[in-house]
Amino acid sequence: MNYKKKVLINGDFLCRRLTGIERYAYEITRRLDKICAKDEIAIAIPSNAKNIPDYKNLEVIRLEKKGDSNIHWQMITLQGFLLKNKKYTILEFGNTALPLVPGIVFLHDIYCEFFPEDFVSKRDKLIRLYNRIQYRLIANFAKIIATVSEYSKKEISETFNIAPSRINVIYSSADHIRNIEPDFSIFEQFPALKEKQFFFSLGSLSKRKNIKWIIEYAKRHPESIFAISGTSLPTVKVNELDDEIPKNIILLDYLDDSKVKALMTKCLAFVLPSYYEGFGLTPLEALLCGAQIIIAKAASLPEIYGKTAHYIDPYDIDIDLDILLNDPVENPNAIIAKYSYDISAGKVYNIVKDFTL
């Protein structure tokens, strides 16, 4: 291969909250800035981005972003810039292909390829269609594909008939949580939450996160307290949240990292009953905070967490979590060390070097 182009990172993640893919992009990019040579890699940052890191080595290019449309930014603004400036090629962290300027693309998972029953409204169905089109564009046009687990690699390879050798696995990490100071004032806001007497769950309140499991379990176990942090999405909504929530569930809405860390530090266990994850970052954050984790035995989660987790069936609430926590699990230190942003950024950098040489 002879690409000989300068890699340009899509910096649109700087306009959004740092959850999931955005967190991954932010942390990897920050480390790429530290290890690359001056102006070796570029980043395109939308004009409406406010909190921009002080990049020392990345070439920063500011481009106008009209409104909040990610599609317009990607397909018109960014792709148009790349077509005019052919010395660049794209490094895309967010499941999006630019078919006219193929480059390095991360495809974290292919959730929209499955679970059609999760997409009910007309808007949901259009979003599913759009994402499925993106998956195929990535499969057909990306020069290099990367993902975040062997599970996702296998699904992508088999679904789109891609040679496994074309797909690079570059894991996520929770190293960012180490430098966050916990804000224990959250317990003054919610005095019902007592140390080691509540279960904590964190994530976007979408169907695949399976908050329904927690709601149904809480109804059956009124003595168990659940604290749930997350923002309801406009799509793939959890309909059960529109009904009356059991009194032993406390909805905390979106919380900043410092309050999340406080809750992870003091919870009885962190719970993620999600039935589909490409990696599943939040349990790793919880392990770094010293929490036990209860997660679904589904998708990539057993691969990522091995014997450090307590597992549940995401479709069965006939279990007692207090009894489950008595089962022994392995020390998480090896898992924590395995998933490192420094290691992952090094792998991305090697791909960039190979691509541009």
C-alpha positions as CSV (number, residue, x, y, z in Angstrom):
1,M,0.0,0.0,0.0
2,N,1.2,3.5,-0.8
3,Y,-1.1,6.1,0.7
4,K,1.3,9.0,1.5
5,K,-1.4,11.3,3.0
6,K,-1.5,13.3,6.2
7,V,-4.2,12.0,8.6
8,L,-6.9,14.4,9.7
9,I,-8.9,13.5,12.8
10,N,-12.6,14.4,12.7
11,G,-12.8,16.5,15.9
12,D,-16.6,16.7,16.0
13,F,-16.5,14.8,19.3
14,L,-15.3,18.0,21.0
15,C,-18.9,19.4,20.5
16,R,-20.5,16.6,22.6
17,R,-20.6,15.2,26.1
18,L,-17.8,12.8,26.7
19,T,-19.7,9.5,26.8
20,G,-18.7,6.2,25.1
21,I,-17.3,6.9,21.6
22,E,-16.7,10.6,22.4
23,R,-14.7,9.7,25.5
24,Y,-12.6,7.2,23.4
25,A,-11.9,9.8,20.7
26,Y,-11.0,12.5,23.2
27,E,-8.6,10.4,25.2
28,I,-6.9,8.7,22.2
29,T,-6.5,12.1,20.4
30,R,-5.0,13.6,23.5
31,R,-2.4,10.9,23.6
32,L,-1.7,11.1,19.9
33,D,-0.9,14.7,20.4
34,K,1.8,13.7,22.9
35,I,3.5,11.0,20.8
36,C,3.3,12.4,17.3
37,A,5.8,14.9,15.8
38,K,4.9,18.5,15.3
39,D,2.1,18.9,12.7
40,E,2.4,15.2,11.8
41,I,-1.3,14.6,12.4
42,A,-4.1,17.2,11.9
43,I,-7.5,17.6,13.6
44,A,-10.5,19.4,12.1
45,I,-12.4,21.2,14.9
46,P,-15.9,22.6,14.4
47,S,-16.4,26.3,14.9
48,N,-18.9,25.7,17.7
49,A,-16.6,23.6,19.9
50,K,-15.9,25.4,23.1
51,N,-13.7,23.2,25.3
52,I,-10.7,22.5,23.1
53,P,-7.6,20.9,24.6
54,D,-4.3,22.8,24.3
55,Y,-2.9,20.5,21.6
56,K,0.9,20.9,21.3
57,N,1.7,18.8,18.2
58,L,-1.5,18.4,16.3
59,E,-2.2,20.7,13.4
60,V,-5.5,22.4,14.4
61,I,-7.8,23.3,11.6
62,R,-11.0,25.2,12.5
63,L,-14.0,24.7,10.1
64,E,-17.4,26.3,10.2
65,K,-20.2,24.1,11.6
66,K,-23.7,25.1,10.6
67,G,-26.2,24.3,13.3
68,D,-26.1,21.0,15.2
69,S,-26.3,18.7,12.2
70,N,-23.6,16.1,12.3
71,I,-24.5,14.8,8.9
72,H,-24.0,18.2,7.3
73,W,-20.6,18.6,9.1
74,Q,-19.4,15.2,8.0
75,M,-20.7,14.9,4.5
76,I,-20.6,18.5,3.4
77,T,-18.1,20.5,5.5
78,L,-15.5,17.9,6.3
79,Q,-15.7,15.8,3.2
80,G,-15.7,19.0,1.1
81,F,-12.5,20.2,2.8
82,L,-10.8,16.8,2.2
83,L,-11.8,16.9,-1.5
84,K,-10.3,20.3,-1.9
85,N,-7.2,19.5,0.2
86,K,-6.1,16.1,-1.1
87,K,-3.0,15.9,1.0
88,Y,-5.3,14.8,3.9
89,T,-7.1,11.6,4.6
90,I,-9.6,11.0,7.4
91,L,-9.3,9.4,10.8
92,E,-12.8,8.9,12.0
93,F,-13.5,7.6,15.5
94,G,-17.3,7.7,15.3
95,N,-18.9,5.0,13.1
96,T,-19.1,7.3,10.0
97,A,-17.7,6.7,6.5
98,L,-16.8,9.5,4.1
99,P,-17.3,7.5,0.9
100,L,-15.5,10.1,-1.4
101,V,-12.4,10.3,0.9
102,P,-11.9,6.8,2.4
103,G,-9.4,6.5,5.2
104,I,-9.2,5.0,8.7
105,V,-12.6,4.4,10.4
106,F,-13.6,3.1,13.8
107,L,-16.7,1.0,13.8
108,H,-17.3,0.3,17.5
109,D,-20.3,-2.0,17.0
110,I,-23.1,-2.7,14.6
111,Y,-26.1,-2.5,16.9
112,C,-28.4,-1.1,14.3
113,E,-27.9,-4.2,12.2
114,F,-29.7,-6.2,14.8
115,F,-32.6,-5.8,17.2
116,P,-35.1,-4.2,14.7
117,E,-37.7,-4.4,17.5
118,D,-35.8,-1.6,19.3
119,F,-36.6,0.8,16.5
120,V,-40.3,1.6,16.7
121,S,-41.0,5.2,15.7
122,K,-40.5,6.5,12.2
123,R,-37.5,8.5,13.4
124,D,-36.0,5.4,15.0
125,K,-36.4,3.5,11.8
126,L,-34.8,6.2,9.7
127,I,-31.8,6.4,12.2
128,R,-31.5,2.6,12.0
129,L,-31.5,2.8,8.2
130,Y,-28.9,5.6,8.1
131,N,-26.6,3.7,10.4
132,R,-26.9,0.4,8.5
133,I,-26.0,2.4,5.3
134,Q,-23.0,3.8,7.2
135,Y,-21.9,0.3,8.2
136,R,-21.9,-0.8,4.6
137,L,-20.1,2.3,3.4
138,I,-17.4,1.6,6.0
139,A,-17.2,-2.0,5.0
140,N,-16.9,-1.2,1.3
141,F,-14.8,2.0,1.3
142,A,-12.7,2.4,4.4
143,K,-9.0,1.7,3.8
144,I,-8.5,0.6,7.4
145,I,-11.2,-0.5,9.8
146,A,-10.8,-0.5,13.6
147,T,-13.0,-1.7,16.4
148,V,-12.9,-2.1,20.2
149,S,-13.3,-5.8,20.9
150,E,-12.8,-9.2,19.3
151,Y,-16.6,-9.7,19.6
152,S,-17.2,-6.7,17.4
153,K,-14.5,-7.7,15.0
154,K,-16.1,-11.1,14.5
155,E,-19.6,-9.6,14.0
156,I,-18.3,-7.0,11.5
157,S,-16.3,-9.6,9.6
158,E,-19.1,-12.1,9.3
159,T,-21.9,-9.7,8.7
160,F,-20.2,-7.8,5.8
161,N,-17.9,-10.6,4.6
162,I,-14.7,-8.7,5.4
163,A,-11.4,-10.5,5.9
164,P,-10.6,-10.4,9.6
165,S,-7.1,-9.2,8.7
166,R,-8.7,-5.9,7.6
167,I,-10.1,-5.2,11.1
168,N,-7.9,-3.9,13.9
169,V,-8.9,-4.4,17.5
170,I,-7.9,-1.4,19.7
171,Y,-9.5,-1.6,23.1
172,S,-11.0,1.3,25.1
173,S,-9.9,2.2,28.6
174,A,-11.1,3.9,31.8
175,D,-7.8,5.5,32.7
176,H,-9.5,8.9,32.7
177,I,-11.3,8.1,36.0
178,R,-8.0,7.9,37.9
179,N,-7.5,11.7,37.7
180,I,-11.0,12.7,38.7
181,E,-11.6,13.8,42.3
182,P,-14.9,12.3,43.6
183,D,-17.6,14.8,44.6
184,F,-19.4,13.3,47.6
185,S,-21.9,16.2,47.7
186,I,-24.1,13.9,45.6
187,F,-25.0,12.1,48.8
188,E,-26.3,15.4,50.3
189,Q,-28.4,15.8,47.2
190,F,-29.8,12.3,47.5
191,P,-29.7,11.3,51.2
192,A,-31.6,8.1,50.5
193,L,-28.3,6.8,49.0
194,K,-26.3,5.2,51.8
195,E,-22.8,3.9,51.5
196,K,-22.8,0.2,50.3
197,Q,-26.6,0.1,50.4
198,F,-27.4,0.9,46.8
199,F,-26.8,-0.4,43.3
200,F,-25.6,2.1,40.7
201,S,-26.1,2.1,37.0
202,L,-24.8,4.6,34.4
203,G,-25.4,5.0,30.7
204,S,-27.6,6.5,28.0
205,L,-31.2,5.6,28.7
206,S,-31.7,3.7,25.5
207,K,-33.3,0.3,25.0
208,R,-30.1,-1.7,24.6
209,K,-28.9,-0.6,28.0
210,N,-31.8,-2.6,29.3
211,I,-33.0,-0.3,32.1
212,K,-36.2,-2.3,31.8
213,W,-34.3,-5.2,33.6
214,I,-33.6,-2.9,36.6
215,I,-37.1,-1.6,36.7
216,E,-38.6,-5.1,36.8
217,Y,-36.1,-6.3,39.3
218,A,-36.7,-3.3,41.6
219,K,-40.5,-4.0,41.5
220,R,-39.8,-7.5,42.7
221,H,-37.2,-6.4,45.3
222,P,-38.5,-3.2,47.0
223,E,-35.8,-3.5,49.7
224,S,-33.0,-2.9,47.0
225,I,-32.2,0.7,46.2
226,F,-31.1,1.6,42.6
227,A,-29.5,4.9,41.5
228,I,-29.5,5.4,37.7
229,S,-27.6,8.1,36.0
230,G,-28.1,8.9,32.3
231,T,-29.8,11.0,29.8
232,S,-32.9,9.9,27.9
233,L,-32.2,9.9,24.2
234,P,-34.7,11.2,21.6
235,T,-34.5,7.9,19.9
236,V,-34.8,4.2,20.9
237,K,-36.4,5.4,24.1
238,V,-37.1,3.2,27.2
239,N,-40.9,3.3,27.2
240,E,-41.0,2.0,30.8
241,L,-39.5,5.3,32.0
242,D,-42.8,7.0,30.9
243,D,-44.6,4.8,33.5
244,E,-44.6,5.1,37.2
245,I,-41.1,4.2,38.5
246,P,-40.8,2.1,41.6
247,K,-39.9,4.2,44.7
248,N,-36.7,2.3,45.2
249,I,-35.3,3.6,41.9
250,I,-33.7,7.1,42.0
251,L,-33.2,8.7,38.6
252,L,-30.2,11.0,38.8
253,D,-30.2,12.4,35.2
254,Y,-26.8,13.3,33.7
255,L,-24.0,13.7,36.3
256,D,-20.5,15.0,35.8
257,D,-17.5,12.6,36.2
258,S,-16.8,13.7,39.8
259,K,-20.2,12.7,41.1
260,V,-20.2,9.5,39.0
261,K,-16.9,8.5,40.6
262,A,-18.3,9.2,44.1
263,L,-21.3,6.9,43.4
264,M,-19.0,4.2,42.0
265,T,-16.8,4.4,45.0
266,K,-19.6,4.0,47.5
267,C,-22.1,1.7,45.8
268,L,-22.8,-1.8,46.8
269,A,-22.2,-2.8,43.2
270,F,-22.3,-1.4,39.7
271,V,-25.0,-2.9,37.5
272,L,-25.1,-3.0,33.6
273,P,-27.8,-5.4,32.3
274,S,-27.2,-4.2,28.7
275,Y,-27.8,-6.9,26.1
276,Y,-25.6,-5.4,23.4
277,E,-22.2,-3.7,23.9
278,G,-19.3,-3.3,21.5
279,F,-17.0,-2.8,24.6
280,G,-19.0,-1.6,27.6
281,L,-16.9,1.1,29.3
282,T,-18.8,1.9,32.4
283,P,-18.1,-1.4,34.3
284,L,-14.4,-0.8,33.7
285,E,-14.7,2.7,35.3
286,A,-16.4,1.0,38.2
287,L,-13.7,-1.6,38.7
288,L,-11.1,1.3,38.8
289,C,-13.2,2.8,41.6
290,G,-13.1,-0.4,43.6
291,A,-16.7,-1.4,42.9
292,Q,-18.0,-4.9,42.3
293,I,-19.7,-5.2,38.9
294,I,-22.8,-7.1,37.9
295,I,-23.1,-7.2,34.1
296,A,-25.1,-9.1,31.4
297,K,-23.5,-12.3,30.0
298,A,-24.0,-10.9,26.5
299,A,-22.2,-9.6,23.5
300,S,-18.7,-8.4,24.2
301,L,-19.0,-8.1,28.0
302,P,-17.7,-11.6,28.9
303,E,-14.7,-11.1,26.6
304,I,-13.8,-7.8,28.2
305,Y,-14.4,-8.6,31.9
306,G,-13.7,-12.3,32.1
307,K,-13.9,-13.6,35.6
308,T,-13.8,-10.2,37.3
309,A,-17.6,-9.8,37.0
310,H,-20.8,-11.2,38.4
311,Y,-23.0,-12.2,35.4
312,I,-26.7,-12.0,34.9
313,D,-29.1,-13.1,32.1
314,P,-30.3,-9.8,30.6
315,Y,-33.7,-11.4,29.9
316,D,-34.3,-13.0,33.3
317,I,-34.9,-11.2,36.6
318,D,-35.3,-14.4,38.6
319,I,-32.1,-13.9,40.6
320,D,-31.1,-12.3,43.9
321,L,-28.3,-9.8,43.4
322,D,-27.3,-9.8,47.1
323,I,-26.7,-13.6,46.9
324,L,-25.0,-13.2,43.6
325,L,-22.4,-10.8,45.1
326,N,-21.3,-13.6,47.5
327,D,-19.9,-15.5,44.5
328,P,-16.1,-15.1,44.2
329,V,-14.6,-13.1,41.4
330,E,-11.0,-12.6,40.2
331,N,-8.9,-9.6,41.2
332,P,-9.4,-6.9,38.4
333,N,-5.9,-5.6,38.4
334,A,-4.9,-7.6,35.3
335,I,-8.0,-6.4,33.4
336,I,-7.4,-2.8,34.5
337,A,-3.8,-3.0,33.2
338,K,-4.8,-4.6,29.9
339,Y,-7.0,-1.8,28.9
340,S,-4.8,1.3,28.6
341,Y,-5.3,4.5,26.5
342,D,-1.5,4.7,26.2
343,I,-1.4,1.3,24.6
344,S,-4.4,1.9,22.4
345,A,-3.1,5.3,21.3
346,G,0.2,3.6,20.4
347,K,-1.6,1.2,18.2
348,V,-3.6,4.0,16.5
349,Y,-0.3,5.8,15.9
350,N,1.3,2.8,14.3
351,I,-1.7,2.5,12.0
352,V,-1.3,6.2,11.1
353,K,2.4,5.8,10.4
354,D,1.8,2.7,8.3
355,F,-0.9,4.5,6.4
356,T,1.0,7.7,5.7
357,L,4.4,6.2,4.8
